[in-house]
């Protein structure tokens, strides 16, 4: 009996402690306790730091990502070339790090573009309703039914964009999920008492949307944005596989993987390296976004 009372007392104490914590503190505590999410975070952090520090690493190892040497072409991994060399003698390891800069930039810039468009339209749609909501929903339904890969191929052929241009194009046609999630959240938030109180105190529509409603729905967008980063990296890889993504000599994981298919049997390390980097990066982003989604669930204790 005494043990049972002690267990109940411990449970009640834990509940009180959880209630005493704020929303973001509880979410952060949940994230720290989720070993899978922590692992995904550090894996993504290592990949990002290696990519950002590619220039420093290249100087330290005396390697140039674009330096060719036909005498050392198609060399397997060795002490001198950790991941081997490609068909023109360039070091695969240092190219992989420089390529990470490009692929991650495409993912982040694309997600940022989708974030700005999706959040703005979602807020307007959910807050004003009526014809604004109908117009935004019509735009979402029209654009979401266009095959994204086909459209990206068409635009890439017409404009031949650079890295930033390609990222913006992907983002311009990837905002629909952001807008739908934000719209649904705003529809419930705008009827809350704190919004009515702010309106009575004289807050205008813009202040209500961005100062009072948006901070309460931003957690949803953070999760969707994480998935957008991974989706943009995969989209760039798909385009590069067709020869329409980031163009050589600029290296990206996508065009490195696409070019390596020609030498898959002779030099399998050319296929494995970019393929593993794409898989690890996308995998860690998905795990991290999924962990954040669970942590930001208001039902967590």
MOGICOR-V329472 format. One record per helix or strand of 2 or more residues. SS is the DSSP state (~ for helix, > for strand). FROM is the first residue (numbers start at 1). LEN is the number of residues. If there is no record, write none. Layout:
# MOGICOR-V329472
ss=SS from=FROM len=LEN
ss=SS from=FROM len=LEN
This chain:
# MOGICOR-V329472
ss=~ from=2 len=19
ss=~ from=23 len=11
ss=~ from=35 len=18
ss=~ from=54 len=8
ss=~ from=70 len=3
ss=~ from=92 len=37
ss=~ from=130 len=15
ss=~ from=148 len=12
ss=~ from=163 len=10
ss=~ from=176 len=14
ss=~ from=193 len=8
ss=~ from=205 len=37
ss=~ from=253 len=11
ss=~ from=269 len=27
